Amino acid sequence: MGRTVDADGVELWVEQRGEGPGVLLVAGLGDPAEAWQAQLDGFADRYRLTAFDNRGAGRSPLPDGPLSVAGMADDAAALLRALRVPAAHVAGFSDGSFIAQELALRRPGLVCSLVLMSTMARPDPYFRTMTRFWNWMVERAPDERAVLEAFYLWVYTPRAHADGMVDRFVDETLAFEHPQSAEAFQRQLAAFAGHDTLDRLGGISAPALVLAGELDLATPPRLGRMVADRIPGAVFEVLPGEAHQPFQEVPEVFNARVGAFWRDVEARDGGPAARPG
C-alpha cells in the first residue's frame, strides 16, 4: 500500500516495493506511481523501489504558483532524504527523465546511476507545437475518453492500438480514482516544455543509459542521442519497433536491459548501490 510522505513540506504519494539497493522511478506527464507497476513487480526481488506521484499528479496535490522541472527535482531529492535513502539508481521516463537529469545535476551524490527513457535535453519546434496542441486539447475534446484516445496516439505503438492494449489503458485510466485535472496537466506541461539542460549535461557524473523507441513520435531517437552525446560515458540504445512507453508495452525487454545496466554499474562500483538506512 502507498502512503503520503512529507518531502520538505511537499506532500507526495509514494509506493515502495522490495528490499535491496535503492531505486527511484520518476514518472512522466500526468502519470501516477502505478505507471511503473511492471517495474515495481519485476525488480522487487532485488531492489528497494520507490515510485511516486509528482506534484499535481495522482494523489500528490497541485500547489499554488508555477511548476518547474528544477522544483520537481528538488522534490525528488527531498523524498529520498525523507525516506532515508542515501543514494539510488534513478530511472526517469519522458518528462520524468527531465526531472532525473536535473536531479543528477543538482544533487549528484544522490544518484548512483541514471536511466533516461524517451528523453531530450531541449524541446525542438515539433515538441513545442505538439505540446501546444495538447494544452488546448484537454479543454476542447468532447470528453476524457477522447482526450486519452488522442493523447495515446503519440505514446503507444500501432501494435498496441491494434491488439487492444491501448483500449485497456484507456479504461484503466478512466477508472483511476485520482484523475489529473486539466489545470494540473497544463501546468505540468508548461513546466516540462521549458526544460533545457543541453548546455549542462556535461556536468552529470553518474553512469547513464539512454533508451529511445525507434517509433517514438514525441521524443524520437535523435533527441535521445543528443542527450547521450552530452553526458560523459553515456550509453545510447534504440529499442527496435517500440514507441514512447516500452516500459509498459514490453516490460520484459525494458526490465532486462535496465537490470543488466544496474548490475554492471554495481559490479564496476565494487558492490551493490547504497541501501536505505
N, C-alpha and C positions, 0 to 999 in steps of 0.2 A: 504493500500500500504506500502511496505517496504521502507527502506532508509539506507544510509550508515552513520555509526556513527564512529567518531574518538575516539577510545578507547586507550588513552595514546599513540598516534602515530601509532596505528594499525587500518586500515580501515576495519570495519566489517559490513556486511549487516545484518540488523535487521528487523524482523517482530514483531509487537506488536498488541495485541488484548485485549479488555475488560477493566474493571475497578475493583479495589479492591486490596487485598493483592498481593504482587509481587510474580511471579513465573518465574524462569529461566529454559528453556528447552535446554538441551545440546545434540546436535546430534552426531551420531556415524560416523564411517569411510565413507568419501565421501558424506555424506548426507547434503543437504541444509536445510534451515529452514522449507521448505514445507513438510519435512518428518513428522512434528508434526501437520499437518493440522487438524486431528481429535481431537487433544487436544486444539489447538487454537480455534476451533469451539465449542468444548464441555465444556470448562471451562470459556468462555468469560463472562458468566452471573455472575460470582462470583470473578474472579481474573483478575489482570493485567498481561497478559502473554507476555513473551519475548522469541522469538526463533531467532537464528542467524546462519549464515554460519561461521564455523570455518575457520582459515587460510587455504587457498588452496582448499576450497570447495565452490561451488556455485559462488556467486558474491564477496566473500572476496578473495583478491589476495594472491598468494603464494609468501612469502618473500624469499630473499636470505638466505642461511645458513640453518642449520639443524633445524627441528622442535622438540619440546619436549612437553610432557604432562604438565609439570610444567609451561612452557611458555604459553600454551593454557589456563591453569587455571588462570594465571595472566591476559590473555586477557579477560576472563570472569569476573574477578574482576574489571578490568578497565572499561568494558562495563557497569556493574551495577553502578559504580560511575558516568560514563558519562551520564547515564540515570536518575541519582539521585534516584536510588532505594537503600535505606539504608540496606535492607536485603530481602531475598527471599526464598521461597521454591525452592529447586534446584532438578530437575529431569534429570538424565543422562541415556542415552541408550548406551549399548555396550561400544565402545571406548569413547563415551561421558560420560559414568559412571566413566571412569578412570579420566577424567578431573574433574568431580564432586567430586570424592574422594580427589584429590589434592586441589581443591578449598576449601573444608571443612577443610583440614589440614593447608593450607597456609593462609586462610582468614576466620577463623571461625565466626567472627562477621557478615559476610555477609550471612550466611547460617542459615535459620530458621529450615529447615528440609532437609533430603536427601531421594530421591527415586533413587535407583540404579537398573536398569533393564538390565538383561543379562550381568552380571558383573564378574569381577575377580580381585584378588589382585596381582597376579604374573603369567605370562604366563607359562603354562606347556609344555612338549615336543610336545603334539598333536597340541596345538595352534601355537607353533613356526614353526612346519612343515607345517601346514595349511597356515600360512601367507607367508612362503617362496614360496609355490605354487602360491598363489595369486600374489606375486610380479612378477613372470615371466609370469603368465597367461595374465596379461594386455598387455604385449608386444607381445606374441606369438599366442594369439587367432586370428582366421581369421578376426573377425570384432567386433564392440562394442556390437552388439546383443549377440554374442557368449560369450563375457565376462560376460554380465549380466546374461544370462541363466545359466552359470556355477556358478557364484558367488551366485546366489539366491538359489542354492541347499543347501547351508549352512544356509540360512537365513529364509526361509519360510517352513511351514508345507507341507507334501504331499497333504493335503486337498486344500491348496491354489494353488498348481501346478495343481491339477485335476479340480478345479472349474473355472479356468480362471483368478483368481486374479493375479497370477504371470505374465501371459501374459499382463494384463493391466498395471501392474507396469513397466514391460519392455518397453512397448510402451510409457508410460508417461515419463520415464527416457530418452529415446531416443529423445523425443520431447522437453525436457527441454532445454531452450536457453543458459544455462550456464553449460555445461558438465564439469566434472572434467577431467583434463589431466592425462595421465598415470604417468607423473612425480609427480604430486601433490598427486595422490593416493599412489604411492610408498613411498613418503616422509612422508605422514601421517602414513602409515602403519609401517614404520620404527620407528616412534616416539611411536606409541601405542604398538609395540612389545617390547619396552624397559620399559614399565610400571611396576612399582614394589612399592606397598605400604604395602605389607604384614606385615612388622615389625613396621609399623607406624599407622595402623588403630586404635589402642587403643587410639590414640590421638584425634579421632573425637568425638566431644561432642554433635553434633546435633542429634535429633531423626532421626532414619533411618529405611526405609523399603526397603528390598532387595527382588526383584522378579526374578524368573527364570522360563523359559519354560521347561516343562517336556521333550520335544523332541529336545531341543536346542543342535545342534552339535558343534557350535563354542564356546559357553560358557555354558557347561552343569551345571545342578543344583549343583553338588558337589563343583564347583568353587564359585558359589554364596553363598553357605552355609559357605564356608571358610571365605568369606568377612563378613557375618553377625556375625559369631562367634567371629571375632576380634573387631567389633565395639560395644562398651558398650551399652547394651539395644536394639540392633537392632532386628527388626522383619524380619523373613525369611519365604517366601511363594513360593510354586511351583504352577504354573498355569497348570492344567492338560490338556494334549493334545495340548499344544502350543509349539512353537519353539522360534526362536531368536527375532522376532519382533511382539509380541502380541499387542503392542500399535497401530500397523497398521492393523493387521489381525482381532483382536477382540477389537476395541477401546472402545466399551461399557463396556466390562469386565474390561479392564485396567483402564478406567476413573473412574468407580465406586469404584474400590479398592483404587486408589490413592486419589480420592476425599474424601473418608472416612478417610484415613490416615491424610490428611491435616486438616480436620475438627477436628479430635481427637487431633492433635498437637495444634491447635489453642485453643481448649477448655482447654487443660492442661495448656497452657500459659496464660489463663485468658482473651483471646480475639483474634482478628484476627492478622495475621502476620503484620509486619511493612508495611505501604503503601508507594508508591512512593511519594517523596517530590516534 
